Every structure is written in C-alpha cells, then in structure tokens.
Amino acid sequence: MSLITIEGGKPLKGRVELKGAKNLVTKAMVAALLGDTPSTLLEVPHISDVEVVQRLLNLHGVTITHDEKTGDMVLDPSKVDKAHMVDIDAHAGSSRIPILFCGPLLHRLGEAFIPGLGGCEIGDRPVDFHFDVLRQFGAVIEKLPTGTRLSAPDGLTAAKIDLPYPSVGATEQVLLSATVAKGLTELRGAAIEPEIIDLIAILQKMGAIISVDTDRVIRIEGVKRLHGYTHKALFDRNEAASWAAAALATRGDIFVGGAKQVEMMTFLNTFRKVGGEFDIEPGGIRFFHPGSELQPVVIETDVHPGFMTDWQQPLVVALTQAKGISIVHETVYENRFGFTDALVKMGANIQIYRECLGGNPCRFGQRNFNHSAVISGPTPLHGADIRVPDLRGGFSHIVAALAAEGTSNVSNVQLISRGYERFIDKLQDLGADFTFEG
C-alpha cells in the first residue's frame, strides 16, 4: 500500500499535460479485437486500468506495443485465441472493463468468460444491464462459481434495445456487439458522452455503419468484417476538471495542456460561478484562483450534457472554501459521498442527506441513499491521516491535503494511478511539498 505525506497550504502552480481519456482508451483497446488488421491508438496514458486491459488482450493473443513516452499503442489481433479462465480471473484485478470483452470475443471466438468484477465502491453498477443486452443479441449466459461464461455458436443477431437509464457501459456494450451482428440494431436511451461519440468514430473508421439521432437513439447496421484503425484519443475531461479543482482549492494557477473548451463547457460554467477564472488557449486551458472570495453553488450531477459525476468530488473540496452554503445532488451513483468523511475529519462542514436537494427528484430519492450534500464554508482545513477509498474520491483527498494547513498522511494512494497518469510526478512539477512511499 502506497503512502504520500503532504505538507499543505502551498498553492499549486505550473503546467500538466493530458493524454487520452481513461474512459475512452480502454474501450478503444477492446474495440481493436473486432478488426482483422492492426490498430494504432495515439496518446494512451500509462495508468493501471490500461495495464489491466493490455494483460487481458495479451492473454487472448493480441500483440501490443506501447510507447509510454508518446502514448502511441499498436494492437495486432491477428492471432486472437481462447484464454484460460484462471488466467483471466488473475489478471482482471479490480477493473470492470472485462465485461466489454464479451461482444468482440463472441464474434471472434464464439465464447467468452468474465470473472467477478471489481471497481470503485461508489454505487451499484449492475452487470445485469450488460447481460440483458447480450441475451438480446442471442448470447447464452451461464453463471459459474468463478464468473460468467457466454457463448454464441451461431453468432450475434441484431436487436432492438431500450435502456432503462442512459448507462455508458451498456451503451458501449451495444456498440461493441452490434457492429458485426447480423441486421440493424436500434438502441434507445443511449448514453451520448463525448467518449461514446469518440468510440463511435473509432468503429466508423474500422468500417462500422452507425448513426446517432438527437433523441438518444443510436442505430447500428451490422457489417461482415471490420479492419484496424488509427485514432488520437479524446483528452481526459475528468483529469482536466480534477486539476482545475486543485488550482481553485489551493489558490493556485495550473495550465492543463490538451484540455479543450467544447467538451468542458458545463464544467467551465460551474467553475466560473464558484469564482474560478480560466483562459482558453490553443494548447489547453489555464485554471486559476483570482484571489477573491469563492461563491457557493448548487450542482446536480447528470449524464451528458449535464455536470459529470466524476467532476463533483474534487470540486467539493474547493466548495469547502466558498462563502456560504453549496448543495450537491448526486443522481448518477448513489454512494458517492463516502469520501466526505475524510473532509469532515479535516475540518470541513459537510452534511449528507437522503432527500433530493437538487432541482428535480431523482431515481435515488425514495431508496434511502445518502445522495445529497450540503457544504457550509469557508472552513479552514487541517492535516489528517486518511485512506483513499476510490479513484476520484482519492484524488479529492490529495487536493484536500494540499489545501490544508499542516501534515497529512494519505494511504492507499495506488488506487489513484487507475486514472491519473504520473500524478506523483505532476504534483512535483506543480510545486507540491510531499514525500512518497510507493
């Protein structure tokens, strides 16, 4: 278990560079399984989730080379073969990505095995969505003590699918399964996040026929074969927002290289309402604290184009320094406020409620989940010993420790490397005062 000891109270200043989005590159790697020629994915970050997918692809016979400096990755699926269940289970780790291997493997091999899945403990992310989708495509699903075996000896057949919620994962499952299924697939209630659109762009480059309507309907005409792609991955919006929140909370000034305005518009509006300033430049976005009082806001997380759930956790740290009462209503993951316990321990005034405190009632409102937070500020933060609970919550704890006066010991830091490339080096580049034991 890794540990970082932080001496807080020092503004972060400098520049960080982004590579491709964690929520896109891992799915793009899986998509390479569908092609019959090699694919090249540019600007792939060196993060642990990428390593997990790389190991799983290797187990299935995909040859991969990854230049960690540039991020360029070449994936050759010409020798795809079956992998042993015990090996898949051992290499999957805590990632939930293996569920997305199902469609491509059913297409290539006629069967797939998925181990028990992990991931951050932030709420219920049922794999039933995925299995229901795959059943509609004609997959036969068998539950085993070690995981789930899927088979489709006659191939996958197109289906009409209506998602009860615009799930990103389930939408990705449909896209990766339907491109080579027989017939026309219609998906209603689809997620339309920029990472989804970027995945569609990749599949279109491979030879897929996919249309996206304005009413969350995606139509996929199955084709007989796909070839490899060359694609530059979309920048990581979540990492960009995390560094922006760190600049605000520490009264700092951070230029986030590679960040772009269009995909960040919803976040930028909220950042400005809180009192943060930003400059849009061709090479990225500069985020900085202008020196004036921060203002309270009301935030309601939602699917795109709403305020992303992954943005709220780092920003909550900055809201502890705003003058007044801020409200955050979480409508995507029902258990995402566990990270606030550490902030309260550090001096923050945060209360969690079961009621929907946003503008609209949400699907968690009558289910006794603590999914609304009231943050009163400003409150000075002080150092503490805390343990990272999950990816975004963990980065938020790092931000809180950087903003606090005194010494903080933050353990279980290795979880942050799931989605933040070289974050220890980046902290050093930004002038943070810390020691690290990895």
Secondary structure, 3 states (H helix, E strand, C coil): CCEEEEECCCCCEEEEECCECHHHHHHHHHHHHHECCCEEEECCCCCHHHHHHHHHHHHCCCEEEECCCCCCEEEECCCCCCCCHHHHHHHHCCCCHHHHHHHHHHHHHCEEEEECCCCCCCCCCCCHHHHHHHHHCCCEEEEECCEEEEECCCCCECCEEECCCCCHHHHHHHHHHHCCCECEEEEECCCCCHHHHHHHHHHHHHCCEEEECCCCEEEEECCCCECCCEEECCECHHHHHHHHHHHHHCCCEEEEECCCHHHHHHHHHHHHHHCCEEEEECCEEEEECCCCCECCCEEEECCCCCECHHHHHHHHHHHCCECEEEEEECCCCCCCCCCHHHHHHCCCEEEEECCCCCCCCCCCCCCCCCCEEEEEECCCCECCEEECCCHHHHHHHHHHHHHCECEEEEECHHHHHHCCCCHHHHHHHCCCEEEEEC
